[in-house]
Amino acid sequence: MKTKFYLYILAAASTILFVSCNPDSIADEDNPYETEQTVDGRKIKIPTHG
């Protein structure tokens, strides 16, 4: 009976470690600081005071 309990504990710990250390996460693909859009400097208009 204790062996079965220890196997359940081992399976739970292994699952937690595998999921927490797995690099295939959706959050890894989501990088908010890199964008693929660029700004075209020719289209920027600077207002002049006059």
Secondary structure, 3 states (H helix, E strand, C coil): CHHHHHHHHHHHHHHHHHHHHCCCCHHHHCCCCCCCCCCCHHHCCCCCCC
